[in-house]
Amino acid sequence: MDTHYLEDLTDDDVEIQKELIGLFFNTAHKSRDGLKQALKNNQDLLWKESAHELKGSALSLGFYDLAELCSKAHPAEKFNED
């Protein structure tokens, strides 16, 4: 976790930092549950959505290593440019 990023984001307000981290963990648990369900039931779309949601939450607080892992779990779709 990039603590400097979080400090800058919250203007060093520890209470806001605690609140944001709490919200992150709520989202992370929801995403984890989605990933587990997707793996158990072979649901590709749910897997991608859950990994994407976790990646966004991780990036928003400076969890860059976790975001990178999530990127590998849901590679970007390639679109044909016609």
N, C-alpha and C positions, 0 to 999 in steps of 0.2 A: 504494500500500500504506500502510495506517495503521500506522506503526512503533510508535506509542504503544500501540496495541491489542496488538500482538505482544509488546512489552516487558511490559505488564501481565499478559498471558496466561501468560508464561513467567517472571515475577518477575525479569526482566532476565538470565536465564540464556542466554548466547550459544550454548552447546552445544545446548540444547533448541531454540532458535530455528533453528539450522542444521538440526537433525533434522526439525523441522516443515516448514521450507521445502523440504527434500529430498523429504519425503513428498508435499507439495503438487505439486511438479514431476512426480513419478511419476504421480500421479493425473491431472494436467493432460495429460501425454503420452498416457495411456490414453484420456482423454476426447477429445483432439484426433484420435486415430486413429479413434475411434468416429464423430466428426462427419464426418471425411473419407469413411469407408466409407458412412455414411448418405447423404451427398450424392451420392457416386458411384453408389450402388445404389438411390437414391430410397426409403430406409427411414425413414419418418416416426417410428416408435416409437423406433428406435435414436437418431435425432437428438435427440428429446426427452429420452431417458434420459441421453445423453451430456452434453447441455447442462445438465441438472439436476444431474448429478454434479459437473460443473465449477463450477457456481454454488455448490453447498454447500461445496466445497473452498475456493473463493475467499472466501466469507463467513467461513469458520472462521479465516482468517488476516488478514482486513482488506483484501482486494483488492476493495473495494466497486465500483469502476468495471467491473472484469471481471464481477463478479456481476450488475451491472445489464445488461450486454450479454447475458449468458447468459439472463437473465429475458426479454429481448426475443426470444431465439432459441427459447424454449419457453414461450409464453404459458400461463398456468394454464388448465386445463380448466374449462369452465363447466358446472355441474351444475344440472339442473332440480330445484327444490324443490317437490315435490308434497305 
